[in-house]
Amino acid sequence: MSYTQLSAEERNFLFSLRSSSDFPLVEIAKLMNRSPVTLSRELRRNTDAHGRYLPDTAHLKMQQRRSGPVPDHWRGKTPFKKVTKECLADIKQRMKKFHSPAQIAGRLKLENKEGVSHETIYQMIYSNFANMGELINYLRHKRKKRRCRVLAKNKCGVIPDRVGIEERPSIADEKTEIGHWESDTVIGANYQGVIVTHVDKASRYLGVRYRTPVAELAPDKIADSIKEVTTKAFKKIPKELLKTFTSANGKEFAGQVALAALLKVYWYFARPHHSWERG
């Protein structure tokens, strides 16, 4: 039986699910339409010396096995020469507080500090620049696909009864109280399926102390599908641990009114193109 290498997109998706949820390898294989044996081999062959599976490193290892061309920055050249030690230290400190690369990039810009793009932060982590690879465990999921930059009725749209993050209780920003959740979606490999994730802002777990992975597979990004799987995801979470939810402005969360009523919570949205504000 022939063996087909994973594509770069599939490697990113595999990394995403392993870092943002507790889905077993068998379930991930079903979602990716791949054999569990194939994924097991991928992890075994392409995990680095520190026991971490990074999609870019995995791709490099594959290239080396095929004796193909290797990007210059893997030969010791780095594209991160303009990143100062002070900026690097600031990024590392924020990462260790479980801030996402998008949140860090946004906060640095908001605070008028020297900063870099969230893509650069991901690249530094994936290439282990200045030992940034050790921060991989602080990532919740992979780089997202770009959301549309121009508001269009048939694409981004306007969410009915939207309540902005400026109305969210200030205690949610303090991260001292469990029950304030960040909601997001991750697109499956080859655009097959959607993982809906919810992370508690205070504990940073996908399930608080109950260790229940608050992540569910949806067939698509239609609002009704997201509402259905989110309701299912929180069936086992005590009601006292559900206070507020904050999401980006994707139309997949346009069923927030009904969802908030079902879960007995308040739902808020970050400002457009400021998804890092959720945390």
C-alpha positions, 0 to 999 in steps of 0.5 A: 500500500503506497504512502502519501506524505502530508501536505503543508496544510495537513501538517498545520492542521495536525499541529493545530488539533494536537495543541488546541484540543484533547482529540485522540489521534484516531479522531483526528485521522477521521477528520483529516481522512487519513489513516491513524498509522499515517499520522502516527508515522508522521509524528514519529518521523518528524518530531524534533529532539525536544519531543515537539511536533512543529509543522514547519520543522516537519516540512524541513525534515521531509525536504531533507529526506528528499534532498530537496532545497532548504530555505536559507534561514534553515541554513543559519541565516535568519530573517529576524535580525531587526527583532531587538533583545528587548522586544524578544524578551517582551514577547516571551514574557507575554507568551508565558502568560498565554497571550496569543501571537495575535494578542501580543502583536495587537497589544504592542501596537496599542501600547506604542511599543516596538513590535512585530507581526503575529506571523513573525512571532509564529515563524520565530517559534516554529524555527526555534529562533532564540530558543522561541521553540520552547514556547510552543506549549503556550500556543493554543492553535495554529495561524488562522486564515486571513479574515476578509479585510473589507466588510462585504454584505455577502462575506463578513456581513453585519451580525444582528444584535451584536454587543461590543466588547466595550460593554463586557464586565471589567472583571473579564479583563482581570482574568481572576474569575473563572467563567469568561470564555474566548470562542474561536474556530479552526478550519480543517485540512482541505477545508473539511470540517471546523473545530470550535474551541472555547478557552477560559480566560482565567485558567487558560484551559479548554475545560477548566479543572474538569479537564473536559475538552471544550472543543467540538467538530462542526460540519461547517461554519454555518451559525446553526452548526456552531450553535449546535456543537457549542451547546453540546460542548458545554453540557458537562460544564457547571452553569456557575462556570459560564458567565460571558463569551467573547468571539471575533466577528465571523458570521459563524457566531451570528447565532449568539442571541439564541446561544446565549439564551440556551447557556444563560450567558452574555455574549460579546464581540471584539472590535472588527479586525481586533480579535486579540482584544478577546483576551 
